[in-house]
Amino acid sequence: MSAAVPMRSRWRLLRRMGWHGIEHSDIRDGCLFIGYDLQVAGECYFNRQVLIDATATVTIGRHVQFGPRAMVITGTHEIGSARMRGGAPTSAPVAIGDGCWVGAGAIILPGVTVSPGCVIAAGAVVSRDTAPDGLYAGVPARRVKDLP
């Protein structure tokens, strides 16, 4: 959303769109929220150009931070025939637990649950559920370190 729109107006607009809990979060310029089913527990930080595709439910816990250009994607498609590989559209929910940090440019794919206390490294692509309190990096993301 544009910097010209006051934060309270942003929150009012997002609440009307069906977003819940967003008013207690810090949203930087250029964030893009698509869809109507985002649930934020509160006190989150969305850095510049974060993309949240909530065509299916996206649930974000408390104190979650997103680096610049991080993405949460719920929409996908089935693999089609050789004539057109992008088949019928589908979607799957995404959940991000309390206290997570999603690094710059990281992508969380449809159907994934990021457990509480995880760090997703910059540029990582999370295609499977994570276990709590771990650092996940790479493409596809894998656990590289246990966190206290």
N, C-alpha and C positions, 0 to 999 in steps of 0.2 A: 504494500500500500504506500501511497505517496507520503513524503514527509510533510506535505501541506495539510494533510488531514490530521487534526488533533487526536491524541491517543484515545480519549473518551469516545469520540465519534467512531474510531476504528472498532472499539470494543462493542459499542451499540450495534454497529453494522454486522459484526461477526456473530453476536448473540442472535440477531434476527435471522441469520443464515443457518442457525442450528448449532453453532459452536458453543461448547460449554467449558467454563473455567479459564478461558483465555484472558479475561480481564485482569487477572492477577499475574500476568506474565509480561516480559519485556520483549517487544517485537521490533526488530530493526527494519530499515527501509528495504524494499524490494522483495519481501516475503510473498509467496504465492500459496494460497490455500484453495484447493479445488475439492468440491464435494460438500456434503452436508452432515458428516458424521464424525466430527472430531471431539474428543473428550479429553480435556487437560485438567489434571488435578490442581495445578497452579504453581506459581513461582518458578516458571520455566523461562529460558532465554532462547530466543530465536534470532540468530545472527542474520546478516544480510543474505538475501536471495535464497533462503530456505524454501524448499518446495514440499508441501504436504498434500498428497493426493489421497483424499478421504472418500473415494467412491465406495469403499467398504469402511467399516468402523476403524478409526485410529484412536487408540487409548494411550495417553501419555501421562506418566506418573508425576510426582512432585520433584522439583529441583532438577529437571532434565535440561541439559544445555545442548544446543545445536550450533556447530561451526558454520562458517559461510558456505553456501551452496550445498549443504547437506540435503538429502532427499529421503522421503518416506513414500513408497509407492504401494498402492493397493490394487491397482488395475493391471491386468495382463490379458493374455488371450491364449486359446488353445492353438496347437500347431495344426495348420490346415493342409490341404492337398498340395501337390507340386505346383499347381497353377497359382495358388496364393497361400503362402505359408502362414500368414497372419489370420488365424481362424476366428471362431466365435469369441467375443470378449467375455472375460470372467473377472472376478475380483476376490480378494481374501483379506481378512482383517489383519492389522498390525498392532502389537502392544509393546510399549517401551516402559520398563519399570522405573521406580523411584531412583533418583540420584545418578542416572546415566549421563554420559557425555558422548555425543555423536560428533566426530571430528569433521573438519572441512572436507567437502566433496564426498563424504561417505554416502552410501546408498543402502537403504533397508528395503528389501523386496517383499512382495505380497506373502501373507501367511506367516510371517516371522514374529516371534516373541523375543524381545531383548530383555533378559532378566535384570532385576535390580542391581545397581552398583557396577554395571559394565561400562567400559570405555571402548568405543568403536573408533579405530585409528582413521586418520585422514585418508581418503581414497578407498577405504575398504568397501566391499560389497557383501552384505550380510544376506545369505540365502537360506540359512537354517537357524533354528532357535539356539539361543546361547544359554550357558549356565551362569549363575550369579557371580558377581565380583571377579570378572576376568577382563583382560585386554585382548581384543579381537582385531586382527589386522590381515590384510591381503585380499586377493581376489581368487576364489571366494574366501571370505573371512574365516579364520581359524583362531582358536585360543592360543595366544603366544605367552601369556603371563597370568599368574594368579595375583589378584590384588587383595590387600588386607581388608 
